[in-house]
């Protein structure tokens, strides 16, 4: 629910500079769609998520999400204010 289609999704331990590989690969995630990503690194529960938007290739990050305690994250983004938020379960 970012409001925009995503071309790339990266998940990395919080405060790290290495994002690793794009979790979507060649796919695109449309606004409102969902996708399950596996997370098995219980040594680093706090993770950052970075996405790249399809329409303008801009990037935005959600920081320090405790993925060991969450089953579902709904990401939100206000492009006008560049404010990010997330609903978690």
SEGU-732530 format. One record per atom (N, C-alpha, C, O, CB): residue in three letters; x, y, z. Coordinates in steps of 0.001 Angstrom, whole numbers, padded with zeros to 6 digits, always signed. Glycine has a CB too. Example, Ala and Ser with C-alpha at 12.3 -4.5 7.8 and 13.67 -1.06 7.14 Angstrom:
<rs>
ALA+013190-005690+007800 ALA+012300-004500+007800 ALA+013200-003300+007800 ALA+014236-003319+008465 ALA+011308-004473+009046 SER+012850-002250+007080 SER+013670-001060+007140 SER+012900+000030+007870 SER+013409+001138+008039 SER+014084-000598+005725 
</rs>
This chain:
<rs>
UNK+000810-001197+000000 UNK+000000+000000+000000 UNK+000857+001266+000000 UNK+000541+002253+000664 UNK-000923-000005+001195 UNK+001943+001207-000759 UNK+002802+002384-000856 UNK+002193+003452-001757 UNK+002578+004620-001706 UNK+004178+001990-001376 UNK+001244+003037-002576 UNK+000669+003969-003542 UNK+001298+003848-004922 UNK+000837+004478-005875 UNK+000820+005379-003042 UNK+002349+003040-005033 UNK+003106+002939-006276 UNK+003597+001507-006472 UNK+003787+000770-005504 UNK+004296+003926-006272 UNK+003800+001122-007721 UNK+004375-000187-008021 UNK+005850-000197-007634 UNK+006537+000821-007724 UNK+004202-000539-009523 UNK+006324-001362-007203 UNK+007716-001512-006789 UNK+008491-002337-007808 UNK+008012-003372-008271 UNK+007799-002165-005402 UNK+009685-001879-008154 UNK+010573-002638-009034 UNK+011552-003484-008243 UNK+011958-004554-008696 UNK+011333-001701-009958 UNK+011937-003009-007056 UNK+012928-003714-006255 UNK+012555-003664-004778 UNK+011984-002683-004300 UNK+014323-003116-006475 UNK+012889-004739-004063 UNK+012726-004803-002613 UNK+014007-005411-002039 UNK+014442-006481-002463 UNK+011450-005647-002206 UNK+014600-004717-001074 UNK+015809-005189-000411 UNK+015542-005275+001083 UNK+014855-004421+001643 UNK+017019-004256-000708 UNK+016080-006300+001729 UNK+015968-006472+003173 UNK+017377-006719+003693 UNK+018088-007595+003202 UNK+014988-007657+003554 UNK+017777-005926+004706 UNK+019142-006014+005214 UNK+019148-005756+006714 UNK+018295-005025+007218 UNK+020067-005011+004485 UNK+020107-006352+007440 UNK+020216-006019+008863 UNK+020290-004507+009056 UNK+020926-003807+008268 UNK+021454-006698+009486 UNK+019646-004010+010096 UNK+019579-002570+010358 UNK+020966-001949+010386 UNK+021920-002522+010914 UNK+018862-002300+011679 UNK+021048-000764+009805 UNK+022261+000061+009812 UNK+023421-000516+009008 UNK+024559-000082+009183 UNK+022706+000269+011215 UNK+023160-001478+008137 UNK+024208-002028+007276 UNK+024179-001311+005934 UNK+023124-000850+005499 UNK+024029-003562+007083 UNK+025322-001215+005282 UNK+025407-000556+003980 UNK+025203-001511+002814 UNK+025009-001072+001680 UNK+026737+000122+003839 UNK+025244-002817+003082 UNK+025112-003804+002017 UNK+023676-004312+001966 UNK+023226-004996+002885 UNK+026099-004977+002227 UNK+022954-003981+000897 UNK+021550-004375+000771 UNK+021377-005780+000218 UNK+020297-006355+000355 UNK+020824-003399-000112 UNK+022387-006343-000391 UNK+022230-007682-000956 UNK+021432-007661-002242 UNK+021406-006659-002956 UNK+021561-008598+000042 UNK+020775-008790-002532 UNK+020067-008923-003808 UNK+018624-008407-003713 UNK+018012-008375-002645 UNK+020068-010391-004259 UNK+018123-008009-004869 UNK+016732-007585-005010 UNK+015827-008799-004804 UNK+015962-009798-005511 UNK+016479-006929-006408 UNK+014918-008720-003854 UNK+014043-009856-003520 UNK+012944-010096-004557 UNK+012326-011160-004552 UNK+013407-009628-002165 UNK+012689-009137-005439 UNK+011664-009323-006470 UNK+012223-009940-007749 UNK+011466-010483-008553 UNK+011011-007994-006793 UNK+013518-009864-007941 UNK+014108-010372-009173 UNK+013586-009600-010375 UNK+013629-008370-010393 UNK+013816-011866-009334 UNK+013102-010301-011356 UNK+012572-009668-012570 UNK+011115-009240-012421 UNK+010548-008644-013337 UNK+012700-010617-013746 UNK+010508-009539-011279 UNK+009090-009249-011072 UNK+008877-007817-010593 UNK+009812-007122-010194 UNK+008492-010229-010067 UNK+007627-007405-010646 UNK+007207-006108-010137 UNK+006065-006356-009159 UNK+005248-007254-009368 UNK+006773-005136-011302 UNK+006007-005571-008102 UNK+004944-005684-007116 UNK+004054-004449-007240 UNK+004484-003334-006943 UNK+005523-005828-005664 UNK+002825-004651-007675 UNK+001908-003539-007882 UNK+001346-003054-006546 UNK+001275-003813-005580 UNK+000768-003950-008827 UNK+000952-001795-006503 UNK+000344-001255-005288 UNK-000862-002110-004896 UNK-001711-002421-005732 UNK-000077+000230-005492 UNK-000929-002483-003627 UNK-002033-003306-003138 UNK-001755-004795-003180 UNK-002438-005571-002511 UNK-003255-003021-003928 UNK-000757-005209-003959 UNK-000394-006622-003993 UNK+000447-006957-002768 UNK+001004-006072-002119 UNK+000373-006969-005297 UNK+000529-008246-002464 UNK+001366-008680-001349 UNK+002343-009743-001826 UNK+002158-010363-002873 UNK+000502-009220-000187 UNK+003372-009933-001041 UNK+004395-010927-001365 UNK+005004-011418-000065 UNK+005269-010630+000843 UNK+005492-010335-002313 UNK+005222-012701+000020 UNK+005855-013284+001199 UNK+007357-013393+000951 UNK+007795-013921-000071 UNK+005243-014681+001533 UNK+008139-012881+001909 UNK+009588-012980+001854 UNK+010045-013806+003040 UNK+009583-013590+004160 UNK+010258-011574+001853 UNK+010940-014741+002812 UNK+011466-015560+003898 UNK+012529-014778+004657 UNK+013319-014030+004080 UNK+012048-016888+003358 UNK+012519-014976+005959 UNK+013490-014337+006829 UNK+013902-015352+007871 UNK+013066-015799+008657 UNK+012916-013045+007487 UNK+015162-015725+007899 UNK+015588-016748+008836 UNK+016744-016337+009722 UNK+017288-017167+010451 UNK+015958-017963+008098 UNK+017132-015064+009673 UNK+018290-014573+010409 UNK+017877-014098+011798 UNK+017687-012900+012006 UNK+018977-013438+009637 UNK+017736-015015+012749 UNK+017278-014635+014087 UNK+018384-013978+014918 UNK+018121-013508+016025 UNK+016748-015858+014819 UNK+019611-013939+014402 UNK+020688-013214+015083 UNK+020575-011710+014851 UNK+021084-010911+015637 UNK+022055-013717+014603 UNK+019907-011335+013772 UNK+019741-009918+013410 UNK+018256-009642+013172 UNK+017821-009502+012029 UNK+020589-009554+012133 UNK+017497-009565+014235 UNK+016047-009393+014102 UNK+015671-008025+013542 UNK+014706-007908+012787 UNK+015376-009590+015447 UNK+016430-006985+013909 UNK+016130-005651+013392 UNK+016641-005542+011963 UNK+017837-005668+011701 UNK+016762-004548+014288 UNK+015714-005305+011049 UNK+016038-005242+009630 UNK+015506-003937+009031 UNK+014514-003378+009499 UNK+015453-006464+008882 UNK+016182-003475+007998 UNK+015729-002333+007202 UNK+015189-002869+005883 UNK+015674-003876+005367 UNK+016889-001296+006963 UNK+014191-002196+005347 UNK+013625-002538+004047 UNK+013772-001327+003144 UNK+013429-000207+003525 UNK+012126-002979+004166 UNK+014284-001560+001945 UNK+014405-000494+000946 UNK+013657-000925-000297 UNK+013759-002079-000714 UNK+015902-000177+000617 UNK+012905-000010-000895 UNK+012206-000301-002148 UNK+012577+000739-003195 UNK+012936+001873-002878 UNK+010670-000331-001932 UNK+012479+000317-004453 UNK+012642+001212-005587 UNK+011321+001242-006335 UNK+010777+000194-006682 UNK+013820+000761-006520 UNK+010806+002433-006584 UNK+009515+002587-007248 UNK+009650+002488-008767 UNK+010633+002948-009347 UNK+008882+003923-006866 UNK+008649+001881-009396 UNK+008677+001626-010837 UNK+008541+002900-011657 UNK+009151+003012-012720 UNK+007577+000665-011212 UNK+007754+003861-011187 UNK+007452+005020-012028 UNK+008582+006034-012133 UNK+008761+006641-013190 UNK+006243+005701-011508 UNK+009351+006234-011061 UNK+010409+007247-011123 UNK+011765+006756-010613 UNK+012717+007532-010540 UNK+009993+008451-010330 UNK+011857+005473-010260 UNK+013078+004826-009776 UNK+013618+005432-008485 UNK+014781+005213-008143 UNK+014136+004897-010833 UNK+012788+006197-007758 UNK+013222+006725-006468 UNK+013250+005588-005450 UNK+012592+004564-005630 UNK+012284+007876-005989 UNK+014019+005780-004381 UNK+014170+004773-003334 UNK+013707+005345-002003 UNK+013818+006545-001750 UNK+015636+004292-003238 UNK+013191+004470-001167 UNK+012774+004877+000175 UNK+013025+003710+001119 UNK+013028+002553+000698 UNK+011264+005314+000203 UNK+013235+004015+002402 UNK+013566+002976+003375 UNK+012651+003014+004592 UNK+012189+004071+005022 UNK+015008+003118+003818 UNK+012408+001826+005126 UNK+011765+001645+006425 UNK+012848+001045+007310 UNK+013459+000042+006942 UNK+010453+000716+006345 UNK+013093+001643+008469 UNK+014229+001233+009279 UNK+013828+000516+010560 UNK+012786+000787+011158 UNK+015058+002424+009615 UNK+014697-000407+010957 UNK+014635-001113+012234 UNK+013292-001790+012522 UNK+012681-001573+013568 UNK+014941-000158+013331 UNK+012854-002609+011578 UNK+011663-003432+011779 UNK+012102-004752+012407 UNK+013007-005406+011889 UNK+010896-003674+010428 UNK+011482-005149+013503 UNK+011856-006395+014174 UNK+011132-007553+013495 UNK+010003-007892+013852 UNK+011515-006341+015699 UNK+011793-008148+012519 UNK+011173-009203+011721 UNK+011012-010510+012485 UNK+010270-011387+012044 UNK+011985-009447+010480 UNK+011688-010660+013617 UNK+011509-011863+014440 UNK+010149-011857+015137 UNK+009642-012911+015522 UNK+012634-011969+015484 UNK+009563-010678+015296 UNK+008297-010552+016009 UNK+007112-010266+015097 UNK+005978-010191+015571 UNK+008404-009471+017031 UNK+007352-010105+013792 UNK+006288-009714+012868 UNK+005970-010823+011875 UNK+006861-011531+011407 UNK+006679-008449+012120 UNK+004694-010962+011563 UNK+004261-011903+010532 UNK+003841-011180+009255 UNK+003931-011729+008157 UNK+003108-012758+011049 UNK+003381-009937+009419 UNK+002881-009188+008267 UNK+003223-007716+008446 UNK+003064-007153+009529 UNK+001347-009380+008094 UNK+003698-007101+007359 UNK+004010-005679+007346 UNK+003317-005062+006141 UNK+003469-005544+005018 UNK+005556-005429+007303 UNK+002565-004008+006368 UNK+001967-003238+005278 UNK+002681-001896+005235 UNK+002585-001097+006167 UNK+000408-003057+005470 UNK+003401-001658+004140 UNK+004192-000439+004008 UNK+003358+000683+003412 UNK+002572+000470+002488 UNK+005431-000692+003147 UNK+003541+001879+003954 UNK+002853+003078+003462 UNK+003893+004160+003173 UNK+004926+004241+003838 UNK+001792+003589+004499 UNK+003599+004988+002169 UNK+004522+006052+001785 UNK+003746+007245+001268 UNK+002863+007095+000423 UNK+005519+005559+000724 UNK+004067+008430+001768 UNK+003494+009673+001281 UNK+004588+010387+000492 UNK+005500+010976+001072 UNK+002947+010567+002463 UNK+004490+010330-000820 UNK+005545+010897-001668 UNK+005660+012404-001481 UNK+006756+012955-001578 UNK+005276+010576-003139 UNK+004567+013062-001221 UNK+004590+014521-001055 UNK+005453+014938+000138 UNK+006220+015897+000047 UNK+003164+015057-000878 UNK+005326+014222+001249 UNK+006078+014560+002461 UNK+007286+013648+002673 UNK+008110+013908+003550 UNK+005166+014484+003671 UNK+007397+012581+001876 UNK+008425+011540+001992 UNK+008342+010822+003336 UNK+009339+010297+003832 UNK+009821+012148+001813 UNK+007147+010804+003919 UNK+006933+010129+005199 UNK+006627+008653+004954 UNK+005807+008299+004107 UNK+005780+010802+005994 UNK+007314+007801+005725 UNK+007080+006373+005645 UNK+006432+005897+006943 UNK+006676+006451+008015 UNK+008400+005612+005373 UNK+005607+004868+006829 UNK+005013+004240+008003 UNK+004725+002786+007642 UNK+004779+002390+006478 UNK+003706+004991+008467 UNK+004417+002005+008675 UNK+004126+000590+008438 UNK+003116+000115+009462 UNK+003213+000434+010647 UNK+005418-000271+008503 UNK+002142-000652+008989 UNK+001224-001372+009876 UNK+001819-002755+010047 UNK+002223-003392+009074 UNK-000262-001433+009299 UNK+001872-003217+011283 UNK+002504-004511+011542 UNK+001570-005436+012305 UNK+000713-004996+013071 UNK+003805-004324+012321 UNK+001758-006719+012077 UNK+001007-007766+012786 UNK+001977-008833+013255 UNK+001565-009813+013875 UNK-000099-008390+011875 
</rs>
